[in-house]
Amino acid sequence: MLASAEMVGTTQTPTRERRTTDRGGGLGDPWRVIVLNDNHNTFDGVAFALAAVLPGVSFDKGMSFAERIHSTGSAVVWSGHREPAELYWSQLQDHGLTMAPLERC
């Protein structure tokens, strides 16, 4: 073993933590909640469901989403962490909306 006087001239490289990407779906990549167009929901029904389930979505914002869903076939109505995405997806489906599978951003 080296005496402390002999260690004076040595250089140590600091340990660096390795960055990892979370692919387990936890708090890593955001998830998208997507509503699909269908032939059985009305604009009012879609707007009501979105306003009832999604934080920060008013009935008017829900109507805007309904227009987009109708004109393009689908709309991303919310994105964020996986757990709330799963909850919102399930609640919107319970309101009768046609949902695309959850999608990672």
Secondary structure, 3 states (H helix, E strand, C coil): CCCCCCCCCCCCCCCCCCCCCCCCCCCCCCEEEEEECCCCCCHHHHHHHHHHHCCCCCHHHHHHHHHHHHHHCEEEEEEECHHHHHHHHHHHHHCCCEECCCEEC
